Amino acid sequence: MTKLQVRAFLYQLGCFAILFTSFRYLVAVYTPLTGFYISLAAFIIGTLLSPKFQAVKTRDGEKLFMKWIFIKGIKEIG
């Protein structure tokens, strides 16, 4: 794995972890779900709302791109 592929993986993992813990708390407090269903609901919501990062080899070298449901199109990350 290249440096940018590792960075993309860590960005994606970090974003998912933040969203998962936030939604797990919100689901536990504001819904009547209990047990396993709290984590399952938070996992589904976190997976759908988390941005996707990918390292791609281009003519100019390897670049990091992000796609997110709230941003139109694909954005190049520094």
Chimera marker file (.cmm) of the C-alpha trace (Angstrom):
<marker_set name="trace">
<marker id="1" x="0.000" y="0.000" z="0.000" r="1" g="1" b="0" radius="0.5"/>
<marker id="2" x="1.224" y="3.451" z="-0.841" r="1" g="1" b="0" radius="0.5"/>
<marker id="3" x="1.298" y="6.397" z="1.519" r="1" g="1" b="0" radius="0.5"/>
<marker id="4" x="-1.837" y="7.947" z="-0.001" r="1" g="1" b="0" radius="0.5"/>
<marker id="5" x="-3.747" y="4.661" z="0.166" r="1" g="1" b="0" radius="0.5"/>
<marker id="6" x="-2.964" y="4.440" z="3.879" r="1" g="1" b="0" radius="0.5"/>
<marker id="7" x="-4.005" y="8.065" z="4.344" r="1" g="1" b="0" radius="0.5"/>
<marker id="8" x="-7.288" y="7.423" z="2.502" r="1" g="1" b="0" radius="0.5"/>
<marker id="9" x="-7.968" y="4.391" z="4.705" r="1" g="1" b="0" radius="0.5"/>
<marker id="10" x="-7.260" y="6.352" z="7.896" r="1" g="1" b="0" radius="0.5"/>
<marker id="11" x="-9.432" y="9.296" z="6.796" r="1" g="1" b="0" radius="0.5"/>
<marker id="12" x="-12.295" y="6.963" z="5.962" r="1" g="1" b="0" radius="0.5"/>
<marker id="13" x="-11.912" y="5.063" z="9.234" r="1" g="1" b="0" radius="0.5"/>
<marker id="14" x="-11.748" y="8.263" z="11.253" r="1" g="1" b="0" radius="0.5"/>
<marker id="15" x="-14.815" y="9.792" z="9.624" r="1" g="1" b="0" radius="0.5"/>
<marker id="16" x="-16.794" y="6.596" z="10.074" r="1" g="1" b="0" radius="0.5"/>
<marker id="17" x="-15.731" y="6.274" z="13.718" r="1" g="1" b="0" radius="0.5"/>
<marker id="18" x="-16.807" y="9.817" z="14.520" r="1" g="1" b="0" radius="0.5"/>
<marker id="19" x="-20.164" y="9.401" z="12.788" r="1" g="1" b="0" radius="0.5"/>
<marker id="20" x="-20.753" y="5.944" z="14.282" r="1" g="1" b="0" radius="0.5"/>
<marker id="21" x="-20.146" y="7.052" z="17.875" r="1" g="1" b="0" radius="0.5"/>
<marker id="22" x="-22.234" y="10.196" z="17.390" r="1" g="1" b="0" radius="0.5"/>
<marker id="23" x="-25.178" y="8.352" z="15.871" r="1" g="1" b="0" radius="0.5"/>
<marker id="24" x="-24.900" y="5.510" z="18.393" r="1" g="1" b="0" radius="0.5"/>
<marker id="25" x="-25.385" y="8.029" z="21.174" r="1" g="1" b="0" radius="0.5"/>
<marker id="26" x="-28.234" y="9.814" z="19.361" r="1" g="1" b="0" radius="0.5"/>
<marker id="27" x="-30.028" y="6.560" z="18.528" r="1" g="1" b="0" radius="0.5"/>
<marker id="28" x="-29.672" y="5.308" z="22.104" r="1" g="1" b="0" radius="0.5"/>
<marker id="29" x="-31.035" y="8.524" z="23.607" r="1" g="1" b="0" radius="0.5"/>
<marker id="30" x="-33.766" y="9.482" z="21.153" r="1" g="1" b="0" radius="0.5"/>
<marker id="31" x="-35.216" y="6.172" z="19.907" r="1" g="1" b="0" radius="0.5"/>
<marker id="32" x="-36.824" y="3.231" z="21.670" r="1" g="1" b="0" radius="0.5"/>
<marker id="33" x="-34.284" y="0.780" z="20.191" r="1" g="1" b="0" radius="0.5"/>
<marker id="34" x="-32.352" y="-1.434" z="22.599" r="1" g="1" b="0" radius="0.5"/>
<marker id="35" x="-29.380" y="-3.763" z="22.555" r="1" g="1" b="0" radius="0.5"/>
<marker id="36" x="-27.881" y="-4.821" z="19.238" r="1" g="1" b="0" radius="0.5"/>
<marker id="37" x="-30.274" y="-2.643" z="17.219" r="1" g="1" b="0" radius="0.5"/>
<marker id="38" x="-28.704" y="0.579" z="18.501" r="1" g="1" b="0" radius="0.5"/>
<marker id="39" x="-25.312" y="-0.391" z="17.059" r="1" g="1" b="0" radius="0.5"/>
<marker id="40" x="-26.880" y="-1.740" z="13.862" r="1" g="1" b="0" radius="0.5"/>
<marker id="41" x="-28.789" y="1.498" z="13.235" r="1" g="1" b="0" radius="0.5"/>
<marker id="42" x="-25.694" y="3.606" z="13.965" r="1" g="1" b="0" radius="0.5"/>
<marker id="43" x="-23.610" y="1.408" z="11.628" r="1" g="1" b="0" radius="0.5"/>
<marker id="44" x="-26.065" y="1.799" z="8.745" r="1" g="1" b="0" radius="0.5"/>
<marker id="45" x="-26.411" y="5.561" z="9.215" r="1" g="1" b="0" radius="0.5"/>
<marker id="46" x="-22.639" y="6.013" z="9.598" r="1" g="1" b="0" radius="0.5"/>
<marker id="47" x="-21.915" y="3.949" z="6.494" r="1" g="1" b="0" radius="0.5"/>
<marker id="48" x="-24.378" y="5.909" z="4.364" r="1" g="1" b="0" radius="0.5"/>
<marker id="49" x="-23.318" y="9.367" z="5.551" r="1" g="1" b="0" radius="0.5"/>
<marker id="50" x="-19.546" y="8.861" z="5.778" r="1" g="1" b="0" radius="0.5"/>
<marker id="51" x="-17.389" y="10.362" z="2.994" r="1" g="1" b="0" radius="0.5"/>
<marker id="52" x="-15.514" y="7.973" z="0.723" r="1" g="1" b="0" radius="0.5"/>
<marker id="53" x="-11.774" y="8.514" z="0.171" r="1" g="1" b="0" radius="0.5"/>
<marker id="54" x="-9.685" y="6.922" z="-2.575" r="1" g="1" b="0" radius="0.5"/>
<marker id="55" x="-6.102" y="7.232" z="-3.845" r="1" g="1" b="0" radius="0.5"/>
<marker id="56" x="-5.914" y="7.206" z="-7.656" r="1" g="1" b="0" radius="0.5"/>
<marker id="57" x="-2.896" y="7.128" z="-9.957" r="1" g="1" b="0" radius="0.5"/>
<marker id="58" x="-3.137" y="9.886" z="-12.563" r="1" g="1" b="0" radius="0.5"/>
<marker id="59" x="-0.760" y="11.278" z="-15.190" r="1" g="1" b="0" radius="0.5"/>
<marker id="60" x="0.452" y="13.814" z="-12.628" r="1" g="1" b="0" radius="0.5"/>
<marker id="61" x="1.121" y="11.137" z="-10.005" r="1" g="1" b="0" radius="0.5"/>
<marker id="62" x="-0.999" y="9.660" z="-7.263" r="1" g="1" b="0" radius="0.5"/>
<marker id="63" x="-3.771" y="11.872" z="-5.870" r="1" g="1" b="0" radius="0.5"/>
<marker id="64" x="-6.319" y="11.588" z="-3.088" r="1" g="1" b="0" radius="0.5"/>
<marker id="65" x="-10.014" y="12.118" z="-3.891" r="1" g="1" b="0" radius="0.5"/>
<marker id="66" x="-13.137" y="12.363" z="-1.755" r="1" g="1" b="0" radius="0.5"/>
<marker id="67" x="-16.784" y="11.764" z="-2.621" r="1" g="1" b="0" radius="0.5"/>
<marker id="68" x="-19.523" y="12.700" z="-0.184" r="1" g="1" b="0" radius="0.5"/>
<marker id="69" x="-23.295" y="12.695" z="-0.352" r="1" g="1" b="0" radius="0.5"/>
<marker id="70" x="-23.427" y="16.370" z="0.729" r="1" g="1" b="0" radius="0.5"/>
<marker id="71" x="-20.913" y="17.617" z="-1.879" r="1" g="1" b="0" radius="0.5"/>
<marker id="72" x="-21.691" y="17.543" z="-5.593" r="1" g="1" b="0" radius="0.5"/>
<marker id="73" x="-19.067" y="15.692" z="-7.605" r="1" g="1" b="0" radius="0.5"/>
<marker id="74" x="-15.650" y="14.436" z="-6.576" r="1" g="1" b="0" radius="0.5"/>
<marker id="75" x="-13.243" y="16.683" z="-4.666" r="1" g="1" b="0" radius="0.5"/>
<marker id="76" x="-9.445" y="16.436" z="-4.810" r="1" g="1" b="0" radius="0.5"/>
<marker id="77" x="-7.813" y="16.496" z="-1.381" r="1" g="1" b="0" radius="0.5"/>
<marker id="78" x="-4.499" y="18.398" z="-1.111" r="1" g="1" b="0" radius="0.5"/>
<link id1="1" id2="2" r="1" g="1" b="0" radius="0.2"/>
<link id1="2" id2="3" r="1" g="1" b="0" radius="0.2"/>
<link id1="3" id2="4" r="1" g="1" b="0" radius="0.2"/>
<link id1="4" id2="5" r="1" g="1" b="0" radius="0.2"/>
<link id1="5" id2="6" r="1" g="1" b="0" radius="0.2"/>
<link id1="6" id2="7" r="1" g="1" b="0" radius="0.2"/>
<link id1="7" id2="8" r="1" g="1" b="0" radius="0.2"/>
<link id1="8" id2="9" r="1" g="1" b="0" radius="0.2"/>
<link id1="9" id2="10" r="1" g="1" b="0" radius="0.2"/>
<link id1="10" id2="11" r="1" g="1" b="0" radius="0.2"/>
<link id1="11" id2="12" r="1" g="1" b="0" radius="0.2"/>
<link id1="12" id2="13" r="1" g="1" b="0" radius="0.2"/>
<link id1="13" id2="14" r="1" g="1" b="0" radius="0.2"/>
<link id1="14" id2="15" r="1" g="1" b="0" radius="0.2"/>
<link id1="15" id2="16" r="1" g="1" b="0" radius="0.2"/>
<link id1="16" id2="17" r="1" g="1" b="0" radius="0.2"/>
<link id1="17" id2="18" r="1" g="1" b="0" radius="0.2"/>
<link id1="18" id2="19" r="1" g="1" b="0" radius="0.2"/>
<link id1="19" id2="20" r="1" g="1" b="0" radius="0.2"/>
<link id1="20" id2="21" r="1" g="1" b="0" radius="0.2"/>
<link id1="21" id2="22" r="1" g="1" b="0" radius="0.2"/>
<link id1="22" id2="23" r="1" g="1" b="0" radius="0.2"/>
<link id1="23" id2="24" r="1" g="1" b="0" radius="0.2"/>
<link id1="24" id2="25" r="1" g="1" b="0" radius="0.2"/>
<link id1="25" id2="26" r="1" g="1" b="0" radius="0.2"/>
<link id1="26" id2="27" r="1" g="1" b="0" radius="0.2"/>
<link id1="27" id2="28" r="1" g="1" b="0" radius="0.2"/>
<link id1="28" id2="29" r="1" g="1" b="0" radius="0.2"/>
<link id1="29" id2="30" r="1" g="1" b="0" radius="0.2"/>
<link id1="30" id2="31" r="1" g="1" b="0" radius="0.2"/>
<link id1="31" id2="32" r="1" g="1" b="0" radius="0.2"/>
<link id1="32" id2="33" r="1" g="1" b="0" radius="0.2"/>
<link id1="33" id2="34" r="1" g="1" b="0" radius="0.2"/>
<link id1="34" id2="35" r="1" g="1" b="0" radius="0.2"/>
<link id1="35" id2="36" r="1" g="1" b="0" radius="0.2"/>
<link id1="36" id2="37" r="1" g="1" b="0" radius="0.2"/>
<link id1="37" id2="38" r="1" g="1" b="0" radius="0.2"/>
<link id1="38" id2="39" r="1" g="1" b="0" radius="0.2"/>
<link id1="39" id2="40" r="1" g="1" b="0" radius="0.2"/>
<link id1="40" id2="41" r="1" g="1" b="0" radius="0.2"/>
<link id1="41" id2="42" r="1" g="1" b="0" radius="0.2"/>
<link id1="42" id2="43" r="1" g="1" b="0" radius="0.2"/>
<link id1="43" id2="44" r="1" g="1" b="0" radius="0.2"/>
<link id1="44" id2="45" r="1" g="1" b="0" radius="0.2"/>
<link id1="45" id2="46" r="1" g="1" b="0" radius="0.2"/>
<link id1="46" id2="47" r="1" g="1" b="0" radius="0.2"/>
<link id1="47" id2="48" r="1" g="1" b="0" radius="0.2"/>
<link id1="48" id2="49" r="1" g="1" b="0" radius="0.2"/>
<link id1="49" id2="50" r="1" g="1" b="0" radius="0.2"/>
<link id1="50" id2="51" r="1" g="1" b="0" radius="0.2"/>
<link id1="51" id2="52" r="1" g="1" b="0" radius="0.2"/>
<link id1="52" id2="53" r="1" g="1" b="0" radius="0.2"/>
<link id1="53" id2="54" r="1" g="1" b="0" radius="0.2"/>
<link id1="54" id2="55" r="1" g="1" b="0" radius="0.2"/>
<link id1="55" id2="56" r="1" g="1" b="0" radius="0.2"/>
<link id1="56" id2="57" r="1" g="1" b="0" radius="0.2"/>
<link id1="57" id2="58" r="1" g="1" b="0" radius="0.2"/>
<link id1="58" id2="59" r="1" g="1" b="0" radius="0.2"/>
<link id1="59" id2="60" r="1" g="1" b="0" radius="0.2"/>
<link id1="60" id2="61" r="1" g="1" b="0" radius="0.2"/>
<link id1="61" id2="62" r="1" g="1" b="0" radius="0.2"/>
<link id1="62" id2="63" r="1" g="1" b="0" radius="0.2"/>
<link id1="63" id2="64" r="1" g="1" b="0" radius="0.2"/>
<link id1="64" id2="65" r="1" g="1" b="0" radius="0.2"/>
<link id1="65" id2="66" r="1" g="1" b="0" radius="0.2"/>
<link id1="66" id2="67" r="1" g="1" b="0" radius="0.2"/>
<link id1="67" id2="68" r="1" g="1" b="0" radius="0.2"/>
<link id1="68" id2="69" r="1" g="1" b="0" radius="0.2"/>
<link id1="69" id2="70" r="1" g="1" b="0" radius="0.2"/>
<link id1="70" id2="71" r="1" g="1" b="0" radius="0.2"/>
<link id1="71" id2="72" r="1" g="1" b="0" radius="0.2"/>
<link id1="72" id2="73" r="1" g="1" b="0" radius="0.2"/>
<link id1="73" id2="74" r="1" g="1" b="0" radius="0.2"/>
<link id1="74" id2="75" r="1" g="1" b="0" radius="0.2"/>
<link id1="75" id2="76" r="1" g="1" b="0" radius="0.2"/>
<link id1="76" id2="77" r="1" g="1" b="0" radius="0.2"/>
<link id1="77" id2="78" r="1" g="1" b="0" radius="0.2"/>
</marker_set>
